[in-house]
Amino acid sequence: MRGRVIRIERISSRRGAVEEPSVTSKGYQLADPAHGKHRHHADNATYVKTLDEAAVLIERGFALRMSAKGKPASLIAPKSLRIVRDAAPAG
């Protein structure tokens, strides 16, 4: 078992900002690469309720919308994200 996702981080955050995955009333917002240059449009967004679900999609090439206090949200490519998991139980 790979462990539960506890955090998704941007590898290089914007200067002076700690970015977190954006959460809307629908859940975490991701962009499907199948939509090409239109993937950033809200009509094409994919929403999931948990970080575990988001991680599965990121591993399949989806981008994740992230934001920081006082900064507008931005779409972050999967290659610029780090998925942090808790340690798998020993046994």
Backbone as CSV, one residue per row, in Angstrom:
resi,resn,N_x,N_y,N_z,CA_x,CA_y,CA_z,C_x,C_y,C_z
1,MET,0.849,-1.196,0.000,0.000,0.000,0.000,0.881,1.241,0.000
2,ARG,0.491,2.217,-0.745,1.296,3.418,-0.885,1.008,4.476,0.157
3,GLY,-0.019,4.326,0.923,-0.351,5.304,1.958,-1.338,6.342,1.480
4,ARG,-2.003,6.938,2.425,-3.012,7.968,2.169,-2.323,9.290,1.845
5,VAL,-2.895,10.037,0.924,-2.346,11.346,0.556,-2.650,12.324,1.693
6,ILE,-1.606,12.959,2.206,-1.808,13.931,3.281,-1.631,15.368,2.787
7,ARG,-0.977,15.512,1.613,-0.722,16.868,1.113,-0.313,16.784,-0.355
8,ILE,-0.693,17.788,-1.112,-0.192,17.961,-2.476,0.443,19.340,-2.508
9,GLU,1.712,19.384,-2.897,2.482,20.621,-2.857,2.923,21.027,-4.259
10,ARG,3.082,22.313,-4.445,3.721,22.807,-5.656,5.217,22.747,-5.398
11,ILE,5.967,22.201,-6.324,7.405,22.035,-6.129,8.090,23.387,-5.942
12,SER,7.745,24.365,-6.755,8.312,25.712,-6.625,7.169,26.710,-6.528
13,SER,6.791,27.048,-5.314,5.689,27.992,-5.110,6.082,29.386,-5.567
14,ARG,5.065,30.194,-5.817,5.325,31.589,-6.169,6.006,32.272,-4.995
15,ARG,6.827,33.212,-5.289,7.605,33.929,-4.280,6.715,34.476,-3.164
16,GLY,7.063,34.174,-1.944,6.353,34.684,-0.785,4.983,34.071,-0.548
17,ALA,4.722,32.919,-1.157,3.397,32.313,-1.026,3.507,30.829,-0.705
18,VAL,2.610,30.361,0.136,2.471,28.935,0.400,1.181,28.518,-0.286
19,GLU,1.308,27.783,-1.375,0.138,27.423,-2.164,-0.461,26.102,-1.701
20,GLU,-1.778,26.076,-1.695,-2.555,24.900,-1.296,-3.526,24.564,-2.423
21,PRO,-3.930,23.313,-2.543,-4.967,22.985,-3.515,-6.233,23.788,-3.209
22,SER,-6.815,24.387,-4.245,-8.050,25.163,-4.077,-9.218,24.214,-3.851
23,VAL,-10.036,24.558,-2.878,-11.230,23.763,-2.595,-12.445,24.647,-2.852
24,THR,-13.349,24.163,-3.687,-14.590,24.876,-3.968,-15.730,24.113,-3.308
25,SER,-16.937,24.592,-3.480,-18.094,23.871,-2.939,-18.260,22.508,-3.605
26,LYS,-17.680,22.339,-4.790,-17.751,21.063,-5.515,-16.570,20.148,-5.185
27,GLY,-15.548,20.678,-4.535,-14.356,19.895,-4.201,-13.106,20.488,-4.833
28,TYR,-12.057,19.674,-4.909,-10.801,20.099,-5.527,-11.008,20.175,-7.034
29,GLN,-10.459,21.232,-7.655,-10.673,21.449,-9.085,-9.434,21.043,-9.873
30,LEU,-9.645,20.179,-10.862,-8.571,19.722,-11.729,-8.935,19.960,-13.185
31,ALA,-7.925,19.906,-14.046,-8.131,20.127,-15.473,-7.672,18.908,-16.250
32,ASP,-8.552,18.405,-17.089,-8.300,17.224,-17.903,-7.445,17.604,-19.111
33,PRO,-6.297,16.948,-19.305,-5.440,17.275,-20.448,-6.121,17.002,-21.791
34,ALA,-7.167,16.191,-21.810,-7.881,15.895,-23.051,-8.543,17.148,-23.647
35,HIS,-8.741,18.193,-22.823,-9.363,19.422,-23.308,-8.346,20.375,-23.929
36,GLY,-7.081,19.974,-23.981,-6.049,20.781,-24.629,-5.978,22.196,-24.110
37,LYS,-5.925,23.146,-25.039,-5.761,24.548,-24.650,-6.992,25.120,-23.940
38,HIS,-8.078,24.368,-23.897,-9.299,24.820,-23.215,-9.464,24.164,-21.841
39,ARG,-8.453,23.449,-21.385,-8.576,22.714,-20.118,-8.760,23.636,-18.915
40,HIS,-8.322,24.873,-19.021,-8.422,25.805,-17.890,-9.818,26.411,-17.721
41,HIS,-10.701,26.213,-18.675,-12.052,26.773,-18.588,-12.864,26.043,-17.514
42,ALA,-13.613,26.797,-16.733,-14.401,26.221,-15.636,-15.394,25.172,-16.129
43,ASP,-15.935,25.360,-17.318,-16.887,24.384,-17.867,-16.252,23.014,-18.081
44,ASN,-14.941,22.972,-18.224,-14.230,21.715,-18.468,-13.602,21.129,-17.206
45,ALA,-13.840,21.743,-16.062,-13.213,21.303,-14.813,-13.735,19.938,-14.366
46,THR,-12.854,19.214,-13.702,-13.194,17.954,-13.049,-13.036,18.195,-11.558
47,TYR,-14.015,17.769,-10.766,-13.976,17.984,-9.321,-13.934,16.649,-8.591
48,VAL,-13.144,16.609,-7.520,-13.094,15.434,-6.653,-13.162,15.898,-5.209
49,LYS,-13.609,15.003,-4.328,-13.810,15.371,-2.919,-12.576,15.177,-2.041
50,THR,-11.653,14.297,-2.438,-10.515,13.993,-1.555,-9.174,14.201,-2.266
51,LEU,-8.132,14.375,-1.454,-6.782,14.469,-2.015,-6.354,13.154,-2.655
52,ASP,-6.829,12.028,-2.120,-6.507,10.729,-2.720,-7.040,10.656,-4.152
53,GLU,-8.286,11.109,-4.347,-8.860,11.118,-5.698,-8.105,12.084,-6.605
54,ALA,-7.720,13.235,-6.063,-6.962,14.209,-6.846,-5.614,13.620,-7.271
55,ALA,-4.954,12.914,-6.370,-3.650,12.328,-6.673,-3.737,11.325,-7.822
56,VAL,-4.789,10.524,-7.840,-4.976,9.555,-8.933,-5.048,10.288,-10.269
57,LEU,-5.809,11.382,-10.314,-5.942,12.132,-11.563,-4.647,12.845,-11.940
58,ILE,-3.939,13.388,-10.964,-2.654,14.042,-11.232,-1.682,13.040,-11.851
59,GLU,-1.675,11.825,-11.321,-0.798,10.787,-11.862,-1.189,10.406,-13.291
60,ARG,-2.415,10.725,-13.690,-2.894,10.470,-15.057,-2.734,11.693,-15.958
61,GLY,-2.102,12.759,-15.435,-1.806,13.929,-16.254,-2.690,15.139,-16.052
62,PHE,-3.614,15.095,-15.096,-4.474,16.241,-14.823,-3.682,17.316,-14.084
63,ALA,-3.994,18.582,-14.358,-3.422,19.712,-13.627,-4.342,20.040,-12.454
64,LEU,-3.787,20.637,-11.408,-4.526,20.969,-10.190,-4.541,22.476,-9.988
65,ARG,-5.706,23.019,-9.658,-5.802,24.448,-9.355,-5.374,24.663,-7.905
66,MET,-4.405,25.597,-7.734,-3.872,25.893,-6.406,-3.928,27.393,-6.170
67,SER,-3.971,27.768,-4.888,-4.018,29.188,-4.546,-3.259,29.437,-3.251
68,ALA,-2.977,30.704,-3.024,-2.327,31.146,-1.782,-3.047,32.404,-1.321
69,LYS,-2.963,32.676,-0.049,-3.622,33.854,0.510,-3.144,35.108,-0.227
70,GLY,-4.103,35.872,-0.734,-3.782,37.107,-1.435,-3.329,36.930,-2.869
71,LYS,-3.332,35.722,-3.368,-2.901,35.440,-4.747,-4.045,34.768,-5.494
72,PRO,-4.186,35.057,-6.778,-5.227,34.368,-7.547,-4.854,32.895,-7.744
73,ALA,-5.868,32.061,-7.862,-5.633,30.637,-8.095,-5.026,30.447,-9.480
74,SER,-4.201,29.409,-9.608,-3.624,29.096,-10.909,-3.582,27.594,-11.103
75,LEU,-3.565,27.199,-12.349,-3.551,25.802,-12.719,-2.099,25.335,-12.751
76,ILE,-1.788,24.267,-12.013,-0.413,23.790,-11.892,-0.294,22.434,-12.584
77,ALA,0.675,22.326,-13.469,0.911,21.092,-14.220,1.362,19.973,-13.294
78,PRO,1.038,18.729,-13.637,1.409,17.603,-12.774,2.914,17.491,-12.524
79,LYS,3.734,17.865,-13.491,5.191,17.771,-13.309,5.702,18.765,-12.271
80,SER,4.885,19.753,-11.911,5.266,20.760,-10.921,4.658,20.487,-9.555
81,LEU,4.091,19.296,-9.373,3.447,18.936,-8.113,4.153,17.765,-7.442
82,ARG,4.096,17.764,-6.115,4.629,16.659,-5.308,3.479,16.122,-4.460
83,ILE,3.251,14.824,-4.550,2.209,14.171,-3.758,2.878,13.579,-2.528
84,VAL,2.436,14.006,-1.340,3.019,13.546,-0.075,2.041,12.586,0.578
85,ARG,2.523,11.389,0.879,1.687,10.353,1.494,2.193,10.034,2.887
86,ASP,1.267,9.572,3.750,1.698,9.137,5.073,2.404,7.788,4.907
87,ALA,3.159,7.433,5.885,3.906,6.172,5.831,2.930,5.004,5.862
88,ALA,3.191,4.030,5.004,2.349,2.820,5.008,2.523,2.103,6.330
89,PRO,1.465,1.506,6.872,1.580,0.798,8.156,2.560,-0.367,8.076
90,ALA,3.328,-0.531,9.115,4.281,-1.643,9.165,3.517,-2.940,9.398
91,GLY,4.067,-3.993,8.849,3.375,-5.197,9.193,3.454,-6.246,8.233
